[in-house]
C-alpha cells in the first residue's frame, strides 16, 4: 500500500486536466530543477500529526499538504490550482475498515 503523499501525488498527476497543464512538472519543494519551465508546481507536507486519545495513538491521521503553482499568468495558476482541488475532492477507493457490525 502506498503512503498518503504518494497516493495523493498519483491521483493529482493522473487527473486529465492537471496532466494537460503540468505534465510531469509537479515536484517536491526541495527537488525543483533549476531551469523548471512554467507552469509547474511544488508540494510539501506541512504537518502529519498522529492524534492521541485515551487509548494511545490513533490510526487516523490528517496530514496537511501544501501545493504551490508557478505560472507566467495568475489565471493559469488559478486554473491549475482549481483542477488540483477538483482531483482531490473526488472520493476514491479506500481500504478502511467498515463501520458496520
Helices and strands as residue ranges (DSSP letters): H 4-14, H 16-22, E 26-28, E 40-47, E 50-53, E 56-61, E 64-70, H 74-89
